[in-house]
Amino acid sequence: MSTPLSASVPDAPLVDETVEEGSGKGIVAGLDARAGKVRRKVSSRPASIIAIVLAVLWTIPTFGLLVTSFRPPREIRRTGWWEAFANPEFTFDNYTDALFGGSTSFATYFINSLVITLPAVIIPITLASLAAYAFAWVDFKGRNLLFVAVFALQIVPIQVTLVPLLTQYVNWGIDGSFWPVWLSHSIFALPLAIFLLHNFMKDIPRELVEAARVDGAGHVKIFFQVLMPLLVPAIAAFGIFQFLWVWNDLLVALTFASGQDTAPITVRLAELSGSRGASWHLLPAGAFISMIVPVAVFLALQRYFVRGLLAGSVKG
């Protein structure tokens, strides 16, 4: 297929037409060789030492935050967290104040975060899976050009879209509900999701899809019964990314869901210290409460994380 893309990206076309002519065994062997090369590099002794040092440096601030969250307010203000081991004095009051100290229960914001996050993960994954299948396995005119256009949307900064989107939501009459934040997170996530899932689908041997077609399977049956079981690692990897992004987001939440009925937990955390910062000692406890769900999601899906990322990143 000859398109304008071949002139602009001559070395590594994003939609690899040569795969259609190659064998599935060649693709798998190439990926295995590339994965083995990466595995040897990251498992060397210098790489392991660097990884351990980075892990320790990355963990120390988090550990200090955990210790601080259990210290009395006067000790937090007076000394550093490392002093807690010389004069141990711990309390759960910070967690009690963070959960029940405000006019609105922390649980309300916690539930709002769940209501925002789950659809904001499911909607882009559903749409991106269908779009990625079309880009990978359906021949239509302008496919390469349209794929590059979708891929290029990743470079658009979120900040420049906030005011136009908010204006549109007000015109539609959906401002103040969960719909603006669901739609916004889905819009922002779709380019990356389509790119990752498309690359993963293109790595699936063509013989597998052709065999299903010979058996009479159509696009719907091929997508749901042949490709979908193989897409679990890629979907899980992107699902983790999207879940963490939406759960920890403050900018989109303040713009589209700052009302008390729709505000997520990050808005409550921003307000937890008070207008003059008098209650900043509650922030460590609030931060750890907000971490519970993302950590649980990451631990549950982490076995798919690296596999899904590598499958989507080595293409081309």
Disulfide bonds with the S-S distance in Angstrom:
none
